[in-house]
Amino acid sequence: MPTTTVYALIMLTAGIGIPILAALNAALGARMAAPAAASVILFLVALCAALVVLFATAGPQALTRAVGAPRHLFLAGLLVAFYVLSITFVAPHFGVGNAIFFVLLGQLISAAAIDHFGLLGARPNPLTMARMGGIALMAAGVFLTQKL
């Protein structure tokens, strides 16, 4: 079982990748003059990568378990499509840093709400004054990096 440190490093790496994804896909979308086309290419490459990981780990039979899953769980696909399409369209006009600032702000707000109320099956973690202060400090820090 991976340690907390391993989980933190995986997520740090994922976080590092988000602005890189935004910049690369925005540049591809601008080059193609079609952000949606760039997003389709991104999803095709992502699908291939996910299939490789699936076959290397759980195997394709794992897909059959999706049949009985509650339908609302599939909305995650729409959310990732919205993110990729929006960042690919917005970043060239608004700047990668500004776009990611608002993505991070939205993530802080929604993560706090999900944790506080235990939404979507998450383990409840109350929003204390200390957590609110930390979130505000993080938001202020991200804001300052874009304004200075």
ChimeraX attribute file (.defattr): number of C-alpha atoms within 10 A of each C-alpha:
attribute: neighborCount
match mode: 1-to-1
recipient: residues
	/A:1	4
	/A:2	6
	/A:3	8
	/A:4	9
	/A:5	9
	/A:6	11
	/A:7	11
	/A:8	11
	/A:9	12
	/A:10	12
	/A:11	12
	/A:12	11
	/A:13	11
	/A:14	12
	/A:15	12
	/A:16	11
	/A:17	12
	/A:18	15
	/A:19	18
	/A:20	13
	/A:21	16
	/A:22	26
	/A:23	19
	/A:24	15
	/A:25	26
	/A:26	28
	/A:27	18
	/A:28	19
	/A:29	21
	/A:30	17
	/A:31	11
	/A:32	12
	/A:33	12
	/A:34	14
	/A:35	22
	/A:36	18
	/A:37	16
	/A:38	24
	/A:39	24
	/A:40	14
	/A:41	14
	/A:42	16
	/A:43	15
	/A:44	12
	/A:45	12
	/A:46	12
	/A:47	12
	/A:48	11
	/A:49	11
	/A:50	12
	/A:51	14
	/A:52	12
	/A:53	12
	/A:54	15
	/A:55	12
	/A:56	10
	/A:57	10
	/A:58	10
	/A:59	12
	/A:60	11
	/A:61	9
	/A:62	11
	/A:63	10
	/A:64	9
	/A:65	8
	/A:66	11
	/A:67	8
	/A:68	7
	/A:69	10
	/A:70	8
	/A:71	9
	/A:72	8
	/A:73	10
	/A:74	11
	/A:75	10
	/A:76	10
	/A:77	10
	/A:78	10
	/A:79	11
	/A:80	12
	/A:81	16
	/A:82	13
	/A:83	15
	/A:84	24
	/A:85	21
	/A:86	17
	/A:87	27
	/A:88	29
	/A:89	23
	/A:90	17
	/A:91	21
	/A:92	17
	/A:93	13
	/A:94	12
	/A:95	16
	/A:96	19
	/A:97	17
	/A:98	18
	/A:99	19
	/A:100	19
	/A:101	20
	/A:102	14
	/A:103	14
	/A:104	17
	/A:105	18
	/A:106	13
	/A:107	12
	/A:108	17
	/A:109	14
	/A:110	12
	/A:111	13
	/A:112	19
	/A:113	16
	/A:114	19
	/A:115	17
	/A:116	16
	/A:117	15
	/A:118	14
	/A:119	12
	/A:120	10
	/A:121	9
	/A:122	12
	/A:123	12
	/A:124	14
	/A:125	14
	/A:126	14
	/A:127	16
	/A:128	10
	/A:129	9
	/A:130	9
	/A:131	13
	/A:132	14
	/A:133	12
	/A:134	12
	/A:135	17
	/A:136	15
	/A:137	12
	/A:138	15
	/A:139	18
	/A:140	12
	/A:141	13
	/A:142	18
	/A:143	17
	/A:144	11
	/A:145	11
	/A:146	12
	/A:147	8
	/A:148	5
